[in-house]
Amino acid sequence: MTGIGIKELEDLGIDTVIIAGADMQGRLFGKRMSPKTFRSKLDEGLHICTCVYAWDIAQALEGVHVDFTGAHTGWHDFRLVPDLSTLRRAAWLDGTAICLGDATDEDGEPLPIAPRSILRRQVEGLAAQGLTAAVATELEFHLFLGRPEAIRSARYRDLTPTTLSHADYNVFEGNAMDPFFRGLRRALDESEIPVDVAQVEYGLGQWEINLQHADPVAMADRHVLYKLAVKDSAAANGYTATFMPRPFADEIGSSCHIHASLEDEVGRPVFHDDTAERGASAELLSAVGGALDHAAELMCWYAPTINSYKRTSRHDFAGNGLTWGFDNRTVSVRVLTGHPGSTRMEFRVPGADVNPYLALAGLLASMHDGMDKQTDPGPPRVGDAYEHASNALPTDLSAAADLFGRSPWVADTFGRDVVRHYEAMARFECERFSRTVTDWELDRYFEAI
């Protein structure tokens, strides 16, 4: 990617630089500093407590047990070393630049459990076979009137969405919010997070901004920065954005469909074959087969929260079991063909809560394995795939953790340390939920029993 050089910082009016990394939930942690201090951190990086790779989404540590860190290690530090290729303006913030970093140990070796490291290894595995991936994450979110503190005080009840009717693709509904979204799109473009298109989505207050495709690590970087820009910009303008996959039971959820294609060493589109049905190459069909073959055991990464399964259990374009089809939005893998350079697969299972580094790593590894084994995806679904009920994917996070933890393929592909770490965090999330008395329980049982 093209960004800014370290010599340009002051010339651009930058007085604050953030060095940041992605945690297990795909959120950014880091520190702020002056450009002068930033230059002094280029080799050694920042020293960050390993707790950022151990706490849950609410930064709870009590009850978390992982091998990588904890009281048994003294909560030691790791190094976050800036990747200068990611240095760019954070144009939605005044006078600020941001640089993403790689997590390493004190000897400079990548941390195996760090999300960016996990994805980079899969990219390197493809490169070893002469393959380069281009991907895009298609991320939806809901936007509500009111700043986060006000919405939090209201306990997330009786919210006013920024669209008041179902208005998918509707230009008129989008016009009312365009002053906000125009500024956001401009800030993203000026921050080297190039926007492709934006639209109103179907849900009340639901929106989508599609980013241009990129190599997987760059795309994941853009994804986490895009989320930060949306949340920051929303709060600055009196709104609150959420990337929950299903914030309301009676409204459609938010997805993170992943588009993926491959090129060989000479730039040939691997997924296109003029002689094949609809131009879909054998490699494309095998990649689809791999994605489906490993979807269940990777649901911990495709659907990483309790709320994820409120979305995947419904028939609202969230995929349906181990199904695929040509230009079919009711399946889990939608294959899009036509122009050789745009022939691709769209993986529709992941929700808006994914960590993009992990979701992309899982999908690329599955595609790679499918091509190596020439996995047959079976016949494409024609028509409504929801007419064929499927329970092939786990329906809650606990079941997903079971499949993830006992999968020999996941352990062989990502490493037993990675599996133990992310399985433990998924089980901790399930345990926290199991001990929580919900509003549903109070409404249903308080007086009736």
C-alpha positions in Angstrom: 0.0 0.0 0.0 1.0 3.6 -0.3 0.9 5.7 2.9 3.0 8.5 4.2 6.7 8.6 5.0 8.1 9.4 8.4 9.7 12.5 7.1 6.3 13.9 6.0 4.6 13.9 9.4 5.3 17.4 10.5 4.8 18.7 6.9 1.2 17.3 7.1 0.5 19.0 10.4 0.8 15.7 12.3 1.5 16.2 16.0 0.3 12.9 17.3 1.2 9.4 16.1 -0.6 6.2 17.3 1.2 2.9 17.2 -1.6 0.3 17.4 -2.1 -3.5 17.2 -5.2 -5.6 16.9 -6.4 -7.6 19.9 -8.3 -10.9 19.8 -11.6 -9.2 19.2 -10.1 -7.1 16.3 -10.1 -3.9 18.4 -7.0 -1.6 18.4 -4.8 -1.2 21.4 -1.8 1.1 21.4 -0.1 4.3 22.6 0.1 7.9 21.4 3.2 9.9 21.0 4.9 12.8 19.1 6.4 12.3 15.7 9.9 12.6 17.3 9.1 9.9 19.8 7.6 7.7 17.1 10.9 7.8 15.1 12.7 6.6 18.2 10.4 3.6 18.5 10.9 2.2 14.9 13.4 -0.5 15.8 12.4 -1.6 19.3 8.8 -0.8 19.1 6.5 -0.4 22.2 6.5 -2.6 25.2 2.9 -3.7 25.9 1.5 -6.0 28.6 0.5 -9.4 27.4 -2.9 -8.9 29.1 -4.2 -7.5 25.8 -4.1 -11.0 24.5 -5.7 -12.5 27.6 -8.7 -10.4 28.6 -12.1 -10.7 27.2 -14.1 -8.0 25.4 -14.8 -6.3 28.7 -11.2 -6.5 29.7 -12.0 -9.0 32.4 -9.0 -11.1 33.5 -10.3 -12.9 36.6 -11.1 -16.5 35.6 -9.2 -16.4 32.3 -6.7 -19.2 32.1 -4.4 -19.3 29.1 -0.9 -20.7 28.7 0.5 -17.6 27.0 0.3 -15.2 29.9 -1.1 -14.7 33.3 0.0 -14.5 36.9 2.2 -17.6 36.2 4.3 -15.5 33.8 4.1 -12.2 35.8 2.0 -10.7 33.0 5.1 -10.0 31.0 5.5 -7.6 28.1 5.7 -8.2 24.4 6.9 -5.8 21.7 4.7 -4.0 19.2 7.0 -3.1 16.3 5.7 -0.6 13.8 5.1 -1.7 10.3 6.0 1.4 8.3 4.0 0.3 5.3 0.9 1.0 7.3 1.8 4.5 8.4 -1.0 6.9 7.3 -3.1 9.8 8.4 -6.1 9.1 10.6 -7.9 11.9 8.8 -11.0 11.7 10.9 -8.9 12.8 13.9 -7.1 16.2 14.1 -3.4 16.2 13.5 -3.1 12.4 13.9 -1.4 9.6 12.1 -1.6 5.9 12.9 0.8 3.0 12.3 -0.1 -0.6 12.9 2.5 -3.0 14.3 3.4 -6.6 14.6 3.5 -8.4 17.9 6.8 -10.0 18.7 8.7 -11.5 21.7 11.8 -9.9 23.1 13.9 -11.8 20.5 11.9 -10.3 17.6 10.0 -13.5 16.8 6.3 -13.1 15.9 3.8 -14.0 18.6 2.0 -17.2 17.4 -1.3 -16.2 19.0 -1.3 -12.6 17.6 -4.1 -12.2 15.0 -1.9 -10.4 12.5 0.8 -13.1 12.8 -1.8 -15.8 12.2 -3.0 -14.2 9.0 0.5 -13.5 7.8 1.4 -17.2 8.1 -1.5 -18.2 5.8 -0.5 -15.5 3.2 3.0 -16.9 3.3 1.8 -20.4 2.8 -0.1 -19.4 -0.4 2.9 -17.4 -1.6 5.1 -20.6 -1.3 2.9 -22.1 -3.9 3.0 -19.1 -6.1 -0.4 -17.8 -5.2 -1.5 -14.3 -4.2 -4.9 -13.6 -2.7 -7.1 -10.5 -3.2 -9.8 -10.1 -0.6 -12.5 -7.6 0.6 -14.5 -7.6 3.7 -18.0 -6.3 3.2 -18.9 -4.9 6.6 -22.3 -3.7 7.8 -23.2 -1.7 10.9 -26.2 0.0 12.7 -26.1 3.7 13.4 -28.3 5.4 16.1 -29.0 8.9 17.2 -27.3 9.8 20.5 -23.7 9.6 21.7 -22.4 6.3 23.2 -22.6 7.6 26.8 -26.3 8.5 26.4 -27.1 5.2 24.8 -25.2 3.3 27.4 -27.2 5.1 30.2 -30.4 4.1 28.4 -29.2 0.5 28.6 -29.4 0.3 24.8 -33.2 0.5 24.9 -35.7 2.6 22.9 -33.1 3.7 20.4 -33.8 5.9 17.4 -32.2 4.5 14.2 -30.9 6.8 11.5 -33.4 5.3 9.0 -37.0 4.8 10.0 -38.1 2.4 7.3 -36.6 -0.6 5.5 -34.7 1.2 2.8 -32.2 -1.1 1.2 -30.4 0.7 -1.7 -32.8 3.6 -1.3 -31.2 6.9 -2.4 -33.7 9.2 -0.8 -33.3 7.6 2.6 -29.5 7.9 2.2 -29.6 11.6 1.3 -30.6 12.6 4.8 -27.5 11.2 6.3 -25.1 12.0 3.4 -23.5 15.0 5.1 -22.2 12.6 7.7 -21.3 9.8 5.3 -19.7 12.1 2.8 -17.3 13.3 5.5 -16.6 9.7 6.6 -15.9 8.5 3.1 -13.6 11.4 2.5 -11.8 10.8 5.7 -11.4 7.1 4.9 -10.0 7.9 1.4 -7.6 10.4 2.9 -6.4 7.8 5.4 -5.4 5.3 2.6 -8.6 3.2 3.3 -10.1 3.5 -0.2 -13.8 3.3 -0.4 -15.5 1.4 -3.2 -19.2 2.1 -2.7 -21.6 2.9 0.1 -25.3 2.3 0.6 -28.3 2.2 2.9 -28.9 -1.4 4.1 -32.2 -3.2 4.8 -32.3 -2.9 8.6 -33.5 0.2 10.5 -30.4 2.4 10.8 -28.3 -0.1 9.0 -25.5 1.0 6.6 -22.7 -0.5 4.5 -19.5 1.0 3.2 -17.5 -1.3 0.9 -13.8 -0.9 0.8 -11.6 -1.7 -2.3 -10.1 -5.1 -2.3 -6.4 -5.6 -1.2 -4.0 -8.3 -0.2 -5.2 -10.0 3.0 -3.1 -8.3 5.6 -3.7 -4.9 4.1 -7.4 -5.6 3.9 -7.5 -6.7 7.6 -5.6 -3.5 8.5 -8.1 -1.4 6.6 -11.0 -3.3 8.2 -10.0 -2.5 11.8 -9.2 1.1 10.9 -12.5 1.5 9.1 -14.3 0.3 12.3 -12.4 2.8 14.4 -13.2 5.6 12.0 -16.9 4.8 11.9 -17.1 4.7 15.7 -15.0 7.8 16.2 -16.8 9.8 13.5 -20.2 8.7 14.8 -19.5 9.8 18.4 -18.1 13.1 17.2 -21.3 13.8 15.3 -23.8 12.7 18.0 -24.4 9.2 16.8 -23.4 5.7 18.0 -22.4 2.8 15.7 -22.6 -0.8 16.6 -21.1 -3.8 14.8 -23.1 -6.3 16.8 -24.2 -9.1 14.4 -27.8 -8.9 15.7 -28.5 -6.0 18.0 -32.3 -6.6 17.9 -34.2 -9.8 17.7 -36.8 -8.5 15.3 -34.4 -6.8 12.8 -32.0 -8.2 10.3 -28.4 -8.7 11.4 -25.1 -7.2 10.2 -22.7 -9.3 8.2 -19.1 -9.4 7.1 -19.2 -11.2 3.8 -15.7 -12.0 2.6 -14.9 -11.8 -1.2 -11.8 -13.7 -2.2 -9.9 -14.5 -5.4 -6.4 -15.8 -6.3 -3.7 -15.0 -8.9 -0.7 -17.1 -9.9 2.9 -15.9 -10.2 2.2 -14.3 -13.6 -1.0 -12.5 -12.6 -3.4 -15.1 -14.1 -6.8 -15.2 -12.4 -6.7 -18.7 -10.9 -10.5 -18.9 -10.4 -11.4 -18.3 -14.0 -11.5 -21.0 -16.8 -13.0 -20.1 -20.2 -13.7 -23.8 -20.8 -15.5 -24.5 -17.6 -19.2 -24.1 -16.7 -19.9 -20.4 -16.1 -16.1 -19.8 -16.2 -15.6 -21.4 -12.7 -12.2 -23.1 -12.7 -11.5 -26.4 -10.9 -9.4 -24.5 -8.5 -12.3 -22.2 -7.6 -14.6 -25.2 -7.0 -12.0 -26.9 -4.8 -11.5 -23.7 -2.8 -15.2 -23.5 -2.3 -15.1 -27.2 -1.2 -12.4 -26.4 1.3 -14.2 -23.4 2.7 -17.3 -25.5 3.3 -15.4 -28.5 4.6 -13.8 -26.5 7.4 -16.6 -24.0 8.1 -18.0 -25.8 11.1 -14.6 -26.2 12.9 -13.7 -22.5 12.3 -17.0 -21.0 13.5 -15.1 -19.7 16.6 -13.5 -17.2 14.2 -16.4 -16.6 11.9 -19.0 -16.2 14.7 -16.9 -15.3 17.7 -19.5 -14.0 20.2 -22.7 -15.2 21.9 -24.7 -12.8 19.8 -23.2 -14.2 16.5 -25.5 -17.1 16.6 -28.7 -15.0 16.8 -27.7 -14.0 13.2 -26.5 -17.3 11.8 -29.6 -19.1 13.0 -32.0 -17.0 11.0 -32.8 -17.0 7.3 -31.6 -13.5 6.5 -28.7 -13.9 4.1 -26.3 -15.3 6.7 -25.5 -18.5 4.9 -27.1 -21.9 5.3 -25.0 -24.9 6.2 -22.6 -26.4 3.7 -24.1 -24.9 0.6 -22.8 -23.0 -2.4 -24.3 -21.7 -5.6 -23.8 -19.3 -8.5 -24.9 -15.8 -7.7 -27.2 -17.1 -4.9 -27.6 -15.1 -1.7 -29.2 -17.9 0.2 -26.1 -20.1 0.3 -23.0 -20.0 2.5 -20.6 -19.6 -0.5 -21.8 -17.5 -3.4 -19.7 -17.9 -6.6 -19.5 -14.8 -8.9 -18.3 -15.3 -12.4 -18.0 -13.3 -15.6 -15.0 -11.1 -16.2 -11.8 -13.2 -15.5 -10.4 -10.6 -13.1 -13.6 -10.4 -11.0 -14.4 -14.1 -10.7 -14.4 -14.8 -7.0 -16.1 -16.5 -4.1 -18.1 -14.7 -1.5 -18.2 -16.3 2.0 -21.4 -15.2 3.6 -21.3 -16.9 7.0 -19.2 -14.3 9.0 -20.9 -11.6 11.0 -19.9 -8.0 11.6 -18.3 -9.0 14.9 -15.4 -10.9 13.3 -11.7 -10.3 13.9 -10.8 -9.8 10.2 -7.3 -11.3 10.7 -8.7 -14.5 12.1 -11.6 -14.8 9.7 -9.4 -14.2 6.7 -6.8 -16.6 8.0 -9.4 -19.3 8.5 -10.9 -18.8 5.0 -7.5 -18.7 3.2 -6.3 -21.8 5.0 -9.6 -23.6 4.1 -9.3 -22.6 0.5 -5.7 -23.6 0.3 -6.5 -27.0 1.8 -9.4 -27.5 -0.6 -7.2 -26.9 -3.6 -4.5 -29.2 -2.3 -7.0 -32.0 -1.8 -9.2 -31.1 -4.7 -12.2 -31.1 -2.4 -15.5 -31.5 -4.2 -18.1 -29.0 -3.0 -21.0 -31.0 -4.4 -23.6 -29.6 -6.8 -24.5 -25.9 -6.6 -27.8 -25.0 -5.0 -30.3 -23.5 -7.3 -33.2 -21.5 -5.9 -33.9 -21.1 -2.1 -31.2 -23.0 -0.2 -33.2 -22.4 3.0 -35.7 -25.0 1.8 -33.0 -27.5 2.6 -32.6 -27.3 6.3 -29.1 -27.8 7.6 -27.6 -28.3 11.0 -24.1 -28.7 9.7 -22.8 -25.6 11.4 -22.8 -25.1 15.2 -25.7 -23.1 16.6 -24.0 -21.6 19.6 -20.5 -20.6 20.7 -20.1 -23.5 23.1 -20.6 -26.0 20.2 -18.3 -24.0 18.0 -15.6 -24.1 20.7 -16.0 -27.9 20.9 -15.4 -28.3 17.2 -12.5 -25.8 17.1 -10.8 -27.4 20.1 -10.9 -31.0 18.9 -10.2 -30.5 15.2 -6.9 -32.1 14.1 -6.9 -30.0 11.0 -7.2 -26.7 12.9 -4.4 -27.8 15.2 -2.1 -28.9 12.3 -2.8 -25.7 10.3 -2.6 -23.0 13.0 -0.7 -24.7 15.8 -1.9 -26.3 19.1 -0.9 -23.2 21.1 -3.2 -21.1 18.9 -6.1 -23.6 19.3 -5.8 -23.8 23.1 -5.6 -20.0 23.4 -8.7 -19.2 21.3 -10.7 -22.2 22.6 -10.1 -21.0 26.2 -11.3 -17.5 25.4 -14.4 -18.8 23.7 -15.2 -21.0 26.6 -14.7 -18.1 29.0 -17.2 -16.1 27.0 -19.7 -18.9 27.3 -19.1 -19.2 31.0 -19.7 -15.5 31.6 -23.0 -15.7 29.6 -24.2 -18.9 31.5 -23.9 -17.0 34.8 -25.8 -14.0 33.6 -29.5 -13.4 34.3 -30.9 -12.0 31.1 -33.9 -9.6 30.5 -35.6 -12.5 28.7 -35.5 -14.7 31.9 -36.9 -11.9 34.0 -39.7 -11.1 31.6 -40.6 -14.8 31.2 -40.2 -16.2 34.7 -40.2 -13.4 37.3 -44.0 -13.3 37.8 -45.0 -16.5 36.0 -43.3 -18.9 38.3 
